[in-house]
Amino acid sequence: MAYEGELLQQCTGRVYDFTRTYAVLVTGDQLIPHLAITQNRWGHMVLNTGGPGGYYFQTAGFYTFPRVMNEIQFQRYLEEHGKYIIAVTRIPVPHPEKAQFRLEQLLAGRWFWRVIRHNCESLVEEIVMAGGGPRLHIGAYSLPIESTNQCTSW
């Protein structure tokens, strides 16, 4: 099974750098693994705190705990899934402590994936908005590729 990240099974006391927060859009998974079925064209969104060398947070699966990765683990995740970064969007988070608190709450519980309404982008958006940041998705559905209209270099 390809690497998804680490479970945060206990409070580490680590404070993540929400002063530099990014939505990282990567290519999506195949819709039906191991078959030549079209790849998810909406992509997959990962939260990054601290920029390159920082930490990455993501959820994948229908009812699972969100995962955390450092830079080396994120590169492993990309490699094992055959993914690459499509876009990186800087996101202002005026209240980092509130975003940190919401992140910790979400990492402690399972995330119920509801395809286009409660997914990887929704996880990122919920943490960002808890810190006073902007709504990410456009329209009625959460489709990661539609929310990243700019590409920012690290």
C-alpha positions in Angstrom: 0.0 0.0 0.0 1.3 3.4 -0.9 2.3 5.8 1.8 -0.4 8.2 3.1 1.4 10.0 6.0 1.6 9.5 9.7 -1.2 9.3 12.3 -0.8 11.8 15.1 -1.7 9.5 17.9 -0.7 11.8 20.8 -0.4 15.5 21.4 3.2 16.4 20.6 3.1 20.1 21.7 4.4 21.1 18.3 3.3 24.5 17.0 2.9 24.6 13.3 3.9 27.7 11.3 0.6 29.0 10.1 2.2 32.4 9.3 3.2 30.6 6.1 0.3 28.5 5.0 -0.3 27.0 1.6 -2.8 25.0 -0.3 -0.8 22.5 -2.3 -2.7 20.9 -5.2 -1.3 17.6 -6.4 -2.6 15.3 -9.1 -5.5 13.1 -8.2 -5.6 9.3 -7.8 -6.9 6.9 -10.4 -10.7 6.6 -10.0 -10.4 2.8 -10.1 -6.9 1.7 -9.0 -4.9 -0.9 -11.0 -7.1 -0.3 -14.1 -6.5 2.1 -16.9 -9.5 4.3 -15.8 -9.2 8.0 -15.9 -7.4 9.9 -13.2 -9.4 12.1 -10.8 -9.2 15.3 -12.8 -10.0 17.6 -9.9 -6.8 16.8 -8.1 -6.0 16.4 -4.4 -5.4 19.2 -1.9 -2.9 19.1 0.9 -2.4 21.8 3.6 1.2 23.0 4.1 2.4 25.0 7.1 5.8 26.6 7.0 6.5 26.2 3.2 9.2 23.9 1.9 10.6 21.9 4.8 7.4 22.5 6.7 4.6 20.1 7.4 1.8 18.7 5.2 -1.6 17.5 6.2 -4.1 15.5 4.2 -6.9 13.1 4.3 -7.7 10.3 1.8 -10.1 7.5 2.3 -13.8 7.4 3.1 -13.6 7.3 6.9 -10.1 7.7 8.2 -7.9 9.9 10.3 -6.1 12.8 8.6 -2.4 12.3 8.2 0.7 14.5 8.8 4.0 14.5 6.9 7.3 16.3 7.1 9.0 17.3 3.8 10.8 13.9 3.4 7.6 12.0 4.0 5.7 14.3 1.6 8.2 13.6 -1.1 7.8 9.8 -0.4 4.0 10.3 -0.6 4.3 12.0 -4.0 6.7 9.3 -5.3 4.8 6.3 -4.2 1.5 7.6 -5.6 3.0 8.8 -8.8 1.8 12.4 -8.0 3.3 15.8 -8.7 2.5 19.3 -7.6 0.1 21.2 -9.9 -0.2 24.5 -8.0 0.8 26.1 -4.7 -1.4 28.9 -3.3 -0.4 31.0 -0.3 -3.3 31.5 2.1 -3.4 34.2 4.8 -4.3 32.9 8.3 -4.7 35.9 10.6 -5.2 33.8 13.7 -2.7 31.0 13.7 -3.5 29.7 17.2 -7.2 29.1 16.1 -6.0 27.2 13.0 -3.7 25.2 15.1 -6.5 24.3 17.6 -8.8 23.2 14.8 -6.0 21.2 13.1 -5.4 19.3 16.4 -9.1 18.6 16.8 -9.4 17.2 13.2 -6.2 15.1 13.5 -7.7 13.4 16.6 -10.9 12.2 14.8 -11.9 10.4 11.6 -12.8 12.4 8.5 -15.8 11.2 6.6 -15.1 11.7 2.9 -18.3 12.6 1.0 -16.7 13.0 -2.4 -17.6 16.5 -3.7 -18.9 18.1 -0.5 -16.6 17.0 2.3 -13.2 16.0 1.0 -9.5 16.9 1.0 -10.2 20.5 0.1 -12.9 20.8 2.8 -10.3 19.6 5.4 -7.8 22.3 4.3 -10.6 24.9 4.1 -11.9 24.1 7.6 -8.5 24.6 9.2 -7.8 27.8 7.3 -11.2 29.3 8.0 -10.9 28.5 11.7 -7.8 30.7 11.7 -9.7 33.5 10.0 -8.5 32.7 6.5 -10.7 32.7 3.3 -13.1 30.1 1.9 -11.2 28.1 -0.7 -13.9 26.4 -2.8 -15.9 28.1 -5.4 -19.6 27.1 -6.0 -21.6 24.3 -4.4 -18.9 21.6 -4.6 -15.4 21.2 -3.3 -13.3 20.5 -6.4 -9.7 21.3 -5.6 -8.5 22.2 -9.1 -11.1 25.0 -9.3 -10.0 26.7 -6.1 -6.4 27.2 -7.0 -6.5 30.0 -9.6 -2.9 31.1 -9.0 0.4 29.4 -8.8 2.9 30.7 -6.2 6.5 29.6 -6.0 7.8 28.5 -2.7 
